[in-house]
Amino acid sequence: MMPLAKWKAWLITIAAIVVLSAGAIFMALYNNLNTEWKYQRQAAQIALNESPVLHITSHSVFTDTVQEEVFSGTDAFGTQWYAFVSGPPWKVHAVRTKSVLKQAQVKAIAAKAGVHPISMHLGYLNGQHHSAVTASSQVVWEIYGTSDTGKRLYLYLNGETGKQLWKYVLST
């Protein structure tokens, strides 16, 4: 049997290791999240400075070739807008919300196409993708879901008309 002094030494050592490990994990998480929050704060400020939006009411993320922060909000007259912010270098595109299909309308269009949405994201196509799909609008709805046969897929719709731009079926 170990003497009491050795037990105390082992317990203190183990406690120190646990505290240091917890501190290291906390700092790693904090640094990771702080960087993301800093990016989103900068994007929000850019949206407020360089679009008609004066008051942000919601935020989402759209991932195209670059991450895009999507803010909705109102201007000084109460008109609702979407501000699509990507960068750096920062680029902002503002679109009035009344010209964009609502999420419920998009779900109905997806259902007619045999797609059961799991998640839906509104985004703004960059020049490369916009020219590839020859869409009249650069606003796009990205729908991740399953087909009637159970296959997972992405469906992209024109954000103003609901016209299908392309569908990408994931291999299983």
Residue frames relative to the residue before (quaternion, step in Angstrom):
aa qw qx qy qz dx dy dz
M 1.0000 0.0000 0.0000 0.0000 0.00 0.00 0.00
M 0.4639 -0.6977 0.4800 0.2598 3.56 -1.01 0.92
P 0.5052 -0.6280 0.4891 0.3334 3.54 -1.09 0.65
L 0.6681 -0.5328 0.3610 0.3733 3.55 -1.24 0.59
A 0.6236 0.5540 -0.3386 0.4353 3.62 0.98 -0.73
K 0.6597 0.4914 -0.3124 0.4751 3.61 0.97 -0.80
W 0.6200 0.5351 -0.3406 0.4618 3.61 1.01 -0.76
K 0.6522 0.5102 -0.3110 0.4664 3.57 0.92 -0.89
A 0.6476 0.5172 -0.3182 0.4603 3.59 0.94 -0.87
W 0.6605 0.4991 -0.3000 0.4740 3.60 0.94 -0.89
L 0.6665 0.5017 -0.3042 0.4599 3.61 0.87 -0.87
I 0.6555 0.4951 -0.3145 0.4757 3.58 0.96 -0.84
T 0.6454 0.5193 -0.3165 0.4623 3.61 0.96 -0.83
I 0.6746 0.4828 -0.2955 0.4738 3.58 0.87 -0.94
A 0.6412 0.5178 -0.3249 0.4639 3.60 0.95 -0.84
A 0.6481 0.5145 -0.3149 0.4648 3.60 0.97 -0.84
I 0.6451 0.5150 -0.3170 0.4670 3.59 0.97 -0.84
V 0.6542 0.5088 -0.3105 0.4656 3.60 0.94 -0.87
V 0.6683 0.4958 -0.3028 0.4646 3.61 0.89 -0.91
L 0.6712 0.4881 -0.3004 0.4702 3.60 0.90 -0.87
S 0.6435 0.5130 -0.3196 0.4697 3.60 0.99 -0.79
A 0.6522 0.5043 -0.3144 0.4706 3.58 0.92 -0.86
G 0.6453 0.5198 -0.3143 0.4632 3.58 1.00 -0.79
A 0.6555 0.5059 -0.3082 0.4684 3.57 0.97 -0.85
I 0.6486 0.5041 -0.3163 0.4745 3.61 0.95 -0.83
F 0.6437 0.5222 -0.3204 0.4586 3.60 0.92 -0.88
M 0.6834 0.4863 -0.2951 0.4576 3.60 0.85 -0.91
A 0.6327 0.5237 -0.3323 0.4636 3.58 1.01 -0.77
L 0.6682 0.4839 -0.2997 0.4792 3.60 0.91 -0.87
Y 0.6479 0.5248 -0.3211 0.4490 3.56 0.92 -0.89
N 0.6696 0.4941 -0.3047 0.4633 3.60 0.87 -0.91
N 0.6461 0.5168 -0.3178 0.4631 3.57 1.00 -0.80
L 0.7175 0.4355 -0.2578 0.4786 3.59 0.79 -0.98
N 0.6232 0.5498 -0.3494 0.4327 3.58 0.98 -0.74
T 0.6278 0.5302 -0.3347 0.4611 3.59 1.01 -0.76
E 0.6666 0.4903 -0.3013 0.4737 3.60 0.93 -0.89
W 0.6626 0.4961 -0.3125 0.4661 3.59 0.91 -0.86
K 0.6185 0.5415 -0.3445 0.4535 3.58 1.02 -0.75
Y 0.6427 0.5183 -0.3139 0.4689 3.59 0.98 -0.88
Q 0.6873 0.4800 -0.2880 0.4630 3.59 0.88 -0.93
R 0.6190 0.5280 -0.3414 0.4707 3.61 1.05 -0.70
Q 0.6507 0.5044 -0.3143 0.4725 3.59 0.96 -0.85
A 0.6572 0.5056 -0.3120 0.4639 3.59 0.93 -0.89
A 0.6401 0.5168 -0.3275 0.4646 3.60 0.97 -0.79
Q 0.6573 0.5005 -0.3153 0.4670 3.59 0.94 -0.83
I 0.6248 0.5212 -0.3329 0.4766 3.58 1.03 -0.76
A 0.6367 0.5253 -0.3286 0.4591 3.61 0.97 -0.83
L 0.6803 0.4832 -0.2873 0.4704 3.57 0.96 -0.84
N 0.7061 0.4714 -0.2619 0.4589 3.58 1.03 -0.79
E 0.8325 0.2771 -0.0908 0.4711 3.58 0.90 -0.89
S 0.6885 0.3621 -0.3012 0.5515 3.58 1.19 0.46
P 0.6608 -0.5074 0.3558 0.4234 3.60 -1.22 0.12
V 0.5210 0.6645 -0.4086 0.3463 3.60 1.22 -0.37
L 0.1085 -0.7940 0.5971 0.0354 3.56 -0.85 1.06
H 0.7723 0.1647 -0.0888 0.6071 3.57 1.26 -0.45
I 0.2529 -0.7802 0.5576 0.1279 3.58 -0.59 1.16
T 0.1765 -0.8068 0.5587 0.0761 3.56 -0.86 1.00
S 0.8073 -0.0178 -0.0026 0.5899 3.61 1.15 -0.45
H 0.1811 -0.7703 0.6072 0.0721 3.52 -1.33 0.39
S 0.0787 0.7591 -0.6456 0.0292 3.55 -1.17 0.67
V 0.3813 -0.7090 0.5469 0.2300 3.54 -1.31 0.16
F 0.0953 -0.7569 0.6451 0.0429 3.56 -1.06 0.86
T 0.1586 -0.7959 0.5798 0.0722 3.56 -0.84 0.97
D 0.0088 -0.7530 0.6563 -0.0473 3.52 -0.57 1.24
T 0.7784 -0.1768 0.1497 0.5835 3.61 -0.67 -0.94
V 0.7440 0.1498 -0.1263 0.6388 3.56 1.32 -0.35
Q 0.5604 -0.5738 0.4579 0.3834 3.56 -1.22 0.39
E 0.1056 -0.7915 0.6013 0.0288 3.52 -0.99 0.90
E 0.2624 -0.7392 0.6010 0.1533 3.56 -0.89 0.97
V 0.1391 -0.7967 0.5869 0.0384 3.56 -0.77 1.08
F 0.0586 -0.7993 0.5978 -0.0161 3.55 -0.63 1.19
S 0.1186 -0.7419 0.6478 0.1261 3.53 -1.11 0.64
G 0.1703 0.7856 -0.5767 0.1461 3.51 -1.09 0.72
T 0.4838 -0.6600 0.4993 0.2845 3.51 -1.33 -0.14
D 0.4060 -0.6811 0.5487 0.2650 3.52 -1.28 0.47
A 0.7724 -0.3676 0.2479 0.4547 3.59 -1.27 -0.14
F 0.7208 0.4253 -0.2406 0.4916 3.60 1.17 -0.49
G 0.5909 -0.5989 0.3568 0.4060 3.59 1.27 0.11
T 0.4478 0.6746 -0.4608 0.3632 3.58 1.27 0.12
Q 0.3489 -0.7563 0.5181 0.1946 3.56 -0.90 0.92
W 0.0825 -0.7965 0.5985 -0.0251 3.53 -1.06 0.97
Y 0.2478 -0.6660 0.6653 0.2290 3.47 -1.43 0.26
A 0.1034 -0.7571 0.6416 0.0658 3.56 -1.05 0.83
F 0.1541 -0.7838 0.6000 0.0445 3.56 -0.65 1.18
V 0.0364 -0.8242 0.5633 -0.0453 3.58 -0.50 1.22
S 0.0605 0.7705 -0.6326 0.0490 3.57 -0.87 0.98
G 0.4109 0.7054 -0.5173 0.2569 3.51 -1.21 0.41
P 0.5917 0.0473 -0.7388 -0.3192 1.56 -2.40 -0.52
P 0.4980 -0.1413 -0.8556 -0.0014 1.65 -2.21 1.04
W 0.5343 -0.6863 0.4082 0.2772 3.54 -0.93 0.97
K 0.0185 -0.7543 0.6562 -0.0132 3.51 -1.06 0.94
V 0.0857 -0.7980 0.5964 0.0136 3.56 -0.90 0.95
H 0.0347 -0.7566 0.6529 0.0085 3.53 -1.05 0.90
A 0.1217 -0.7984 0.5880 0.0441 3.57 -0.78 1.04
V 0.0229 -0.7817 0.6222 -0.0366 3.55 -1.01 0.95
R 0.4636 -0.6637 0.5039 0.3011 3.58 -0.94 0.84
T 0.5070 -0.6843 0.4325 0.2959 3.57 -0.87 0.93
K 0.6113 0.5715 -0.3734 0.4004 3.62 1.04 -0.56
S 0.6579 0.4941 -0.3211 0.4689 3.61 1.19 -0.33
V 0.6609 0.4888 -0.2929 0.4884 3.60 1.30 -0.14
L 0.5296 -0.6353 0.4638 0.3176 3.57 -1.02 0.84
K 0.4535 -0.6712 0.5181 0.2745 3.55 -1.07 0.77
Q 0.6653 -0.5258 0.3562 0.3925 3.55 -1.23 0.52
A 0.6368 0.5307 -0.3339 0.4487 3.63 0.97 -0.78
Q 0.6398 0.5139 -0.3230 0.4715 3.59 1.02 -0.77
V 0.6512 0.5185 -0.3065 0.4616 3.56 1.00 -0.86
K 0.6217 0.5328 -0.3371 0.4648 3.61 1.02 -0.76
A 0.6535 0.5090 -0.3127 0.4648 3.59 0.98 -0.83
I 0.6467 0.5032 -0.3173 0.4774 3.60 0.99 -0.80
A 0.6411 0.5193 -0.3197 0.4659 3.58 0.99 -0.83
A 0.6414 0.5270 -0.3263 0.4520 3.59 0.95 -0.84
K 0.6436 0.5128 -0.3200 0.4695 3.59 1.00 -0.80
A 0.6874 0.4538 -0.2718 0.4976 3.59 1.15 -0.63
G 0.5419 -0.6514 0.3865 0.3643 3.59 1.27 0.10
V 0.5405 0.5998 -0.4020 0.4319 3.57 1.19 0.55
H 0.1962 -0.7596 0.6129 0.0941 3.56 -0.94 0.98
P 0.3262 -0.8020 0.4646 0.1857 3.61 -0.19 1.27
I 0.2259 -0.7148 0.6467 0.1407 3.51 -1.19 0.78
S 0.7757 -0.0916 0.0605 0.6215 3.57 1.03 -0.84
M 0.1464 -0.7778 0.6085 0.0582 3.53 -1.23 0.63
H 0.0219 -0.8013 0.5975 -0.0201 3.55 -0.96 0.90
L 0.3125 -0.7209 0.5923 0.1783 3.51 -1.08 0.84
G 0.0740 0.8121 -0.5744 0.0718 3.58 -0.94 0.85
Y 0.3814 -0.6812 0.5770 0.2399 3.50 -1.39 0.04
L 0.3696 -0.7528 0.5012 0.2131 3.57 -0.63 1.11
N 0.4117 -0.6767 0.5461 0.2727 3.52 -1.04 0.79
G 0.7432 -0.4342 0.2740 0.4289 3.57 -1.26 0.21
Q 0.6371 0.5482 -0.3308 0.4291 3.59 0.97 -0.84
H 0.7302 0.4066 -0.2445 0.4916 3.59 0.79 -0.97
H 0.6073 0.5606 -0.3668 0.4271 3.58 1.02 -0.67
S 0.6887 0.4573 -0.2915 0.4813 3.59 0.89 -0.83
A 0.6232 0.5575 -0.3438 0.4273 3.60 1.10 -0.60
V 0.7671 0.3504 -0.1983 0.4995 3.60 1.01 -0.72
T 0.2641 -0.8002 0.4933 0.2157 3.59 1.29 -0.14
A 0.2256 0.7795 -0.5418 0.2189 3.54 0.81 1.04
S 0.4973 -0.6462 0.4821 0.3205 3.56 -1.13 0.60
S 0.7532 0.2602 -0.1562 0.5836 3.58 1.21 -0.45
Q 0.3853 -0.7147 0.5284 0.2481 3.55 -1.12 0.58
V 0.5416 0.5832 -0.4109 0.4447 3.58 1.28 -0.07
V 0.0207 -0.8178 0.5725 -0.0555 3.55 -0.80 1.04
W 0.2735 -0.7036 0.6271 0.1921 3.54 -1.22 0.61
E 0.1588 -0.7565 0.6294 0.0800 3.56 -0.86 1.02
I 0.0660 -0.7953 0.6026 -0.0041 3.54 -0.73 1.11
Y 0.1243 -0.7472 0.6499 0.0623 3.53 -0.82 1.05
G 0.2499 0.7849 -0.5301 0.2012 3.56 -0.70 1.02
T 0.5059 -0.6067 0.5061 0.3463 3.49 -1.31 -0.42
S 0.4476 -0.6635 0.5285 0.2830 3.54 -1.19 0.62
D 0.6979 -0.4366 0.3480 0.4486 3.56 -1.31 0.05
T 0.6892 0.4612 -0.2750 0.4865 3.59 1.18 -0.55
G 0.6009 -0.6090 0.3402 0.3902 3.59 1.29 0.08
K 0.5069 0.6400 -0.4380 0.3762 3.61 1.21 0.06
R 0.4169 -0.6885 0.5358 0.2550 3.55 -1.07 0.79
L 0.0623 0.8135 -0.5703 0.0949 3.55 -0.97 0.87
Y 0.3140 -0.6738 0.6243 0.2402 3.50 -1.43 0.16
L 0.0820 -0.7672 0.6356 0.0263 3.53 -0.99 0.93
Y 0.1319 -0.7906 0.5960 0.0478 3.57 -0.85 1.00
L 0.0820 -0.8009 0.5931 -0.0055 3.53 -0.83 1.09
N 0.5509 -0.5568 0.5029 0.3654 3.53 -1.22 0.60
G 0.4507 -0.7422 0.4350 0.2383 3.58 -0.70 1.08
E 0.7100 0.4356 -0.2622 0.4871 3.59 1.19 -0.39
T 0.7950 0.3064 -0.1524 0.5008 3.60 0.95 -0.83
G 0.4198 -0.7066 0.4697 0.3221 3.60 1.13 -0.54
K 0.4174 0.7039 -0.4724 0.3273 3.58 1.28 0.06
Q 0.4699 -0.6736 0.4928 0.2876 3.56 -0.98 0.89
L 0.2658 -0.7692 0.5657 0.1327 3.55 -0.83 1.06
W 0.7426 -0.2665 0.1653 0.5917 3.56 0.95 -0.92
K 0.2211 -0.7406 0.6218 0.1260 3.49 -1.35 0.42
Y 0.0929 -0.7917 0.6033 0.0244 3.55 -0.92 0.93
V 0.1855 -0.7893 0.5796 0.0812 3.59 -0.50 1.22
L 0.3581 -0.7387 0.5346 0.2010 3.56 -0.80 1.03
S 0.4388 -0.6755 0.5166 0.2904 3.56 -1.01 0.75
T 0.2902 -0.7805 0.5308 0.1576 3.56 -0.98 0.79
